């Protein structure tokens, strides 16, 4: 049995009167691709921001590698964050920096001192991992949506994190780019042996890349299983995600 | 209740909202300022970020400051020359302009121009970074965004404004002397003679201290509004406008308070 690297217990979060997370429980195993699927506004991004310590819960606990991050000081959370890389829905590339400077950024601000030659080598290596070469000098504004996602992934894995979080990685992309991003998520896991947490509302992508899928509704996980189990599920909400047209009355 | 009563009530309500918003902003800025002070002494010290912010605020604002200084000096010279010629006090023109510039006009006009140019740019840049998740991205890389983004910008404001104010003083007095001598036919000696005896180094230093405070206000207002921007492009636009309005109002109010505090010092010989 694989080791649990992330454990979320009874997570609650409200924004004013909006109770977004309502006692959410989740475990993520080392090396797995865990997809969390849910409709817009179901609390997926909020959950992801809790896992990396960008938001504090109203109640509940989150453990990363056995350490409870919900009780940590901001400085201790910074230490734990070094285990993570994150790919944002909007890519969140620094628009005043070139592609190479974006990918090099986690290396320059981290604890370890890298030489300039080493940084250049790592940037080339990570861009090659996402099948991008010769774009080092370009600015983010000069890239297509798919290229931005690739650069964001290269930046997220530049410092060799143990866990990569993906926030809606395929949203807003054309079907061909969606396929290539999905392949990249699989390839990144296989080549770097990272644990991946992907939040999405794209069931086709989830079925393709996931080891385990958790379905989020109204702030709770209402169903969990492998892609095969999800496809066999008779839960009405899960079936609506699988077959949105057929489920309509 | 008649229309007049309802209108008056609405006016009072609106004024109340504005006062509450200003108080909330002041509190938020004070909290942010205190936090940035703590973060300033915490390593790593990012000198490159500070120099880059100083270049953006200082060098970027130089042309607009020089232009403002030139015309402020020139117009002030015309007005003062005309007024003083009415009672044959032309020899006081240079000293009056130099004193007004050093104590008030240079720090205030420089700060207002830099607020419009650099304070708004700070709010826009940070606001865009906030709504496009770039600030969250920084945090996920174990970088404290406030330490990385805000500390250099606020210190750049504090350090750069006195330099720009000194340049304003110089350009304005040269422009004033040029206009007084060429347009108003004052002699070079008449313009410059009284300046050394009227203008004390304390006047200039007081003005530069004021400008450092104004630099803190305008950069902190830009950082506070930009960093807390929400709601996409509209939110960024709103944050930018609010940063300029808040910065400008606080500069004018603090100028009065600082002048009140400095007057006894300036008066002492």
Boltz contact constraints between the chains, C-beta under 6 A:
constraints:
  - contact:
      token1: [A, 52]
      token2: [B, 140]
      max_distance: 6.0
  - contact:
      token1: [A, 54]
      token2: [B, 136]
      max_distance: 6.0
  - contact:
      token1: [A, 54]
      token2: [B, 139]
      max_distance: 6.0
  - contact:
      token1: [A, 78]
      token2: [B, 142]
      max_distance: 6.0
  - contact:
      token1: [A, 81]
      token2: [B, 142]
      max_distance: 6.0
  - contact:
      token1: [A, 82]
      token2: [B, 142]
      max_distance: 6.0
  - contact:
      token1: [A, 86]
      token2: [B, 140]
      max_distance: 6.0
  - contact:
      token1: [A, 88]
      token2: [B, 133]
      max_distance: 6.0
  - contact:
      token1: [A, 90]
      token2: [B, 132]
      max_distance: 6.0
  - contact:
      token1: [A, 90]
      token2: [B, 133]
      max_distance: 6.0
  - contact:
      token1: [A, 92]
      token2: [B, 133]
      max_distance: 6.0
  - contact:
      token1: [A, 92]
      token2: [B, 134]
      max_distance: 6.0
  - contact:
      token1: [A, 92]
      token2: [B, 137]
      max_distance: 6.0
  - contact:
      token1: [A, 94]
      token2: [B, 134]
      max_distance: 6.0
  - contact:
      token1: [A, 106]
      token2: [B, 141]
      max_distance: 6.0
  - contact:
      token1: [A, 109]
      token2: [B, 143]
      max_distance: 6.0
